[in-house]
């Protein structure tokens, strides 16, 4: 995957800064930047605003591409991080048919954009198809994604299903909808993948999502687990990849703002107040403000795990330490005999005492 890593090598000097630095990429005085901010914050006004933003954004992509040096560095940075993740976890291989799940949010737009860019220079050939799940949300601007993808010339498909009504009917008012909503969406996407020869399902989760999920599982589930960069589905039929696993969210925000993607806000999960994920996100944001680099350090720890220094007997054989110690002592004595008493040979075997302890 040398071609993918080349992008990373070209972007080593890049350092991300405040999001506001990218206002230079937008139209005059950042008009559409502000409009897209409003779309994220005000779902009620989204459909009307999207009437013009989809066509405008698609036209700008073709006629006025981002050409500033700052944007090119940012683009190289994202290409490098995505390429490194693809190579580290062998996410995409020769002949793969990759389904990019496109929701209309900044993350999925950025994922598709970067994969399209890498596709042109990658050392392996793979196909991309963008898939959107129309959840039948009231007021959802159904024309935005098809118009955008058609202008882009990307193969796409829209799955029509109604998880919105199901979730609203089943989940009591005030309760979190994400669990059921996620399962319904996942089922619809997996079904399409199985029926259309999809070999990899690409999701837009980024580094910050992965760290947030780690703490959610720790705080509210008592488990040390998170979103892996690559995953085999429970039924063993689908491989899920997260090519933006190394990408910080702030850089995705900058990229999406520069590209002027026609953002569609979520009025289902994303509009809920007091979600546990929001609490964790605020905690991490405060940490990052006070201790810059902490999120990156936490993420790095996920790839540097020492199971012998945790407390899961299923992940590490703590019960076998005595046998390993005896073997190590015997090996040392054979390597450097002292003529003294063979303590390892004469040592009294230590019972595991497992039956006794289980009775307590």
C-alpha positions, 0 to 999 in steps of 0.5 A, spaced: 500 500 500 505 504 498 501 509 494 497 510 500 503 511 505 506 516 500 500 521 502 502 520 509 509 522 508 507 528 504 503 531 510 508 530 516 509 538 517 501 539 518 499 541 524 491 542 525 489 549 528 482 552 530 476 550 525 475 558 524 482 558 520 478 555 514 473 560 513 478 562 507 475 556 503 468 558 503 464 563 498 465 570 499 465 572 507 463 564 508 456 565 507 455 558 506 459 556 511 454 559 516 448 556 512 451 549 514 452 551 521 445 553 521 443 546 518 446 542 524 443 547 529 436 548 527 433 541 524 426 545 523 429 549 517 434 544 514 429 542 508 428 549 506 435 551 506 437 544 503 433 546 497 439 550 494 445 548 498 445 541 494 446 544 487 450 550 489 455 545 493 455 540 487 456 546 482 462 549 486 465 542 487 466 541 479 467 549 477 471 551 483 475 546 487 479 548 493 486 550 491 489 553 497 495 550 500 492 550 507 486 545 504 491 541 500 495 540 506 489 538 510 487 533 504 494 530 504 493 529 512 486 526 511 489 521 505 495 519 509 491 518 516 486 514 512 491 510 508 495 508 514 489 505 517 487 501 511 494 499 510 495 497 518 488 493 518 488 491 511 481 494 510 481 494 503 484 489 498 484 487 490 477 487 487 473 489 494 467 492 493 466 497 498 459 500 500 460 507 503 454 508 508 452 515 507 448 519 512 448 526 510 453 528 516 460 531 515 463 524 517 460 520 511 461 525 506 468 526 508 469 518 508 466 518 501 470 524 499 477 521 501 476 514 499 474 517 492 481 521 492 485 514 494 481 510 489 485 514 483 492 512 486 491 506 490 496 500 489 489 496 489 483 496 485 476 497 488 469 499 487 465 504 491 458 504 492 455 510 496 448 507 500 443 511 504 438 509 508 432 513 507 429 512 514 422 516 513 424 522 518 419 527 517 422 533 513 428 529 511 430 532 504 430 526 500 433 529 494 439 532 497 444 526 497 441 523 490 442 530 487 449 530 490 452 523 488 449 524 481 453 531 480 459 527 483 458 521 478 458 516 484 454 509 483 449 510 489 443 506 492 437 509 496 434 504 501 427 505 503 425 503 510 421 506 516 426 505 522 423 512 524 416 510 525 418 503 529 423 507 534 418 512 535 412 507 536 417 502 541 421 507 545 418 511 550 418 518 550 424 521 553 428 514 553 434 513 548 433 511 541 440 510 539 440 502 540 434 500 537 435 505 531 442 502 530 440 495 530 434 497 525 439 501 520 445 495 521 440 490 519 437 494 512 445 495 510 447 488 511 441 485 507 443 490 502 450 488 502 449 481 502 444 481 496 449 486 492 456 482 493 459 487 497 465 485 501 466 491 505 462 495 509 465 502 510 463 507 516 464 514 518 466 513 525 473 517 527 478 517 532 474 521 537 468 516 536 472 510 538 475 514 544 468 516 546 465 509 545 471 506 550 469 510 556 461 509 554 463 502 555 467 503 561 462 508 565 456 505 563 457 497 561 463 495 565 467 493 559 473 495 556 471 495 549 470 500 543 469 500 536 474 496 532 477 499 526 475 492 522 470 488 525 467 481 523 459 482 524 456 477 529 453 472 523 460 472 520 457 474 513 460 482 513 466 485 514 465 492 517 471 497 516 472 504 519 477 507 515 477 514 519 479 511 525 486 515 526 482 521 524 481 527 529 474 529 529 476 537 528 480 535 522 473 532 519 470 538 521 475 543 517 475 538 511 467 538 511 467 546 512 472 547 506 468 542 501 461 545 503 458 539 503 450 539 504 450 537 511 443 534 513 442 534 520 439 528 524 432 529 527 432 522 531 438 520 534 442 527 534 437 531 536 436 527 543 438 531 549 442 529 555 445 523 551 451 519 555 455 520 549 454 527 549 456 527 557 463 523 555 464 528 549 464 534 553 469 530 558 474 529 553 473 536 550 475 539 557 480 534 558 483 536 551 483 543 552 486 543 559 491 537 557 492 537 549 494 531 546 490 527 551 485 524 546 491 521 542 494 518 548 488 514 550 487 512 542 494 510 542 493 506 548 488 501 544 493 499 540 498 498 545 495 493 550 498 488 555 493 483 557 498 481 563 497 487 566 489 487 566 484 483 570 481 478 565 482 471 566 479 470 559 484 474 556 490 472 560 492 465 563 493 468 570 493 461 573 499 458 569 504 463 572 506 458 577 508 453 571 511 458 567 515 461 573 518 453 574 519 453 567 523 459 567 527 457 573 529 450 570 531 453 564 536 458 568 539 452 572 540 448 566 544 454 563 548 456 569 548 450 573 551 452 580 552 445 583 547 447 589 540 444 591 535 444 585 530 448 588 525 447 582 526 440 582 525 439 589 519 444 590 512 442 592 507 443 587 502 448 588 495 446 587 491 451 584 486 451 589 480 452 584 475 448 587 476 451 594 476 458 592 470 457 588 466 454 594 468 460 598 
